Amino acid sequence: MLGKFIYIEFHIPIRDYLSILTWKEAFFDLIIPLIVAIVSYCFIFNCANIDKLATFTGLVINFLAILIGFSITSLTILSSESGNSFETLKKYDSKRNIGNKPITGYQLILITFICVILVEFITLAYNLTYYLLWVNGFLTSYVRIIIAINIFLMLHIIMLNIRNITNFFFIFWKS
């Protein structure tokens, strides 16, 4: 119903990413960042300084800008390359399915790259939004929650990028 009024199709690559995750990948991409965020919320940031939030947000926004550029460049290389490694990857059965349809190794890597770019943009929007609300005097009592969510999102992005870089490595390095 909401899709009739606004564009929400960006959820499809995220849904596909979640449907093809193995337990090992889910632990690496999602559970480890979640554990670190919960530990940060409970123990490390008991006396989080509101004044440091602006500095932290600025660093996160700069970091995200660099990561978004890297991810888009990698996706461009991946989608425009046509060498032997990529042709083999396009034929490689990833042994994963979306619905009942098997996907290739190339589709698997494209899904993870597109998903990380979407999560990076969502995290950037999250940081800009809470920064604007914080500057205007809102959210001062929610600093610990904001930082914990940010830690989860940033670690999730880092873990996804590590996995993407590793997958990129395996495209060019056949053992």
C-alpha positions in Angstrom: 0.0 0.0 0.0 2.8 2.4 0.9 4.5 1.6 -2.4 1.6 3.3 -4.3 2.7 6.7 -2.9 6.5 6.6 -2.4 9.4 4.6 -3.8 10.2 1.7 -1.5 11.7 -0.8 -3.9 15.1 -0.2 -2.3 14.1 -2.8 0.2 14.3 -5.6 -2.4 18.1 -5.9 -2.6 18.2 -5.8 1.3 15.6 -8.5 1.4 17.5 -10.6 -1.2 20.7 -10.1 0.8 19.0 -11.3 4.0 17.5 -14.3 2.2 20.9 -15.6 0.8 22.9 -15.1 4.0 24.5 -18.2 5.4 24.8 -18.6 9.2 28.5 -17.8 9.1 28.0 -14.7 7.1 25.1 -13.5 9.3 27.3 -14.0 12.4 30.1 -12.0 10.8 27.9 -9.2 9.2 25.1 -8.8 11.8 25.6 -10.6 15.1 29.2 -9.4 15.8 28.2 -5.7 15.2 25.1 -6.2 17.3 27.1 -7.7 20.2 29.6 -4.8 20.1 26.8 -2.3 20.0 25.0 -3.8 23.0 28.2 -4.0 25.0 29.0 -0.4 24.1 25.5 0.7 25.2 25.7 -1.2 28.5 29.2 -0.7 29.6 31.3 1.7 27.6 29.0 4.7 27.1 27.5 5.0 30.6 28.8 8.5 30.8 28.6 9.5 27.1 29.5 13.1 26.6 26.9 15.0 24.6 29.5 17.6 23.5 31.5 14.9 21.8 28.5 13.7 19.7 29.0 16.4 17.1 32.7 15.5 16.7 31.8 11.8 16.5 29.1 12.5 13.9 31.4 14.6 11.8 33.9 11.7 11.7 31.3 9.2 10.9 29.9 11.3 8.0 33.4 11.8 6.5 34.1 8.0 6.9 30.8 7.2 5.2 31.5 9.5 2.3 34.8 7.7 1.7 33.2 4.3 2.0 30.3 5.2 -0.3 32.8 6.4 -2.9 34.8 3.2 -2.6 31.7 1.0 -2.8 30.3 2.7 -5.8 33.7 2.5 -7.6 33.9 -1.2 -6.8 30.4 -1.8 -8.1 31.2 0.1 -11.3 34.3 -2.0 -11.8 32.3 -5.2 -11.1 29.4 -4.3 -13.4 31.5 -3.1 -16.3 34.3 -5.7 -16.3 34.0 -8.5 -18.9 37.2 -10.5 -18.4 37.6 -14.3 -18.1 37.2 -14.2 -14.3 33.9 -12.4 -14.6 32.6 -14.6 -17.3 33.4 -17.6 -15.1 31.7 -15.9 -12.2 28.6 -15.3 -14.2 28.4 -19.0 -14.9 29.3 -20.1 -11.4 26.5 -21.6 -9.4 26.6 -20.0 -5.9 24.4 -22.8 -4.5 22.0 -20.2 -3.2 18.5 -19.3 -4.2 16.3 -16.3 -4.1 12.9 -17.8 -3.9 13.2 -20.9 -6.0 15.6 -19.3 -8.5 19.3 -20.2 -8.2 21.7 -17.2 -8.4 25.2 -17.1 -9.9 28.3 -16.0 -8.1 28.2 -12.7 -10.0 24.6 -12.0 -8.8 25.7 -12.9 -5.2 28.5 -10.4 -5.3 26.3 -7.7 -6.9 23.7 -8.2 -4.2 26.2 -7.7 -1.4 27.7 -4.6 -3.1 24.3 -3.1 -3.7 23.2 -3.9 -0.2 26.3 -2.3 1.4 25.8 0.9 -0.7 22.2 1.1 0.5 23.1 0.6 4.1 25.8 3.2 3.8 23.3 5.7 2.4 20.8 4.8 5.2 23.5 5.3 7.8 24.5 8.6 6.3 20.8 9.8 6.4 20.6 8.5 10.0 23.7 10.5 11.0 22.5 13.7 9.3 19.1 13.4 10.8 20.1 12.9 14.4 22.8 15.5 14.0 20.2 18.1 12.9 17.8 17.0 15.7 20.6 17.2 18.3 21.8 20.7 17.2 18.2 21.9 17.6 18.1 20.6 21.2 16.3 17.2 20.6 17.6 13.8 21.5 20.0 14.8 24.2 18.8 12.1 26.5 19.2 9.4 23.9 22.9 9.8 23.2 23.8 6.3 24.3 21.1 4.7 22.1 22.1 6.9 19.1 25.8 6.0 19.5 25.0 2.2 20.0 22.9 2.2 16.8 25.6 4.1 15.0 28.2 1.6 16.2 26.1 -1.3 14.9 25.5 0.3 11.5 29.2 1.3 11.1 30.5 -2.2 12.1 27.9 -3.8 9.8 29.2 -1.7 6.9 32.8 -2.5 7.7 32.1 -6.2 8.0 30.2 -6.2 4.7 33.0 -4.3 3.0 35.5 -6.8 4.3 33.5 -9.6 2.9 33.0 -7.8 -0.4 36.8 -7.1 -0.7 37.5 -10.8 0.1 35.0 -11.9 -2.6 36.6 -9.5 -5.0 40.0 -11.1 -4.2 38.6 -14.5 -5.0 37.3 -13.3 -8.4 40.9 -12.6 -9.5 42.7 -15.2 -7.5 41.7 -18.8 -8.4 43.2 -21.5 -6.2 
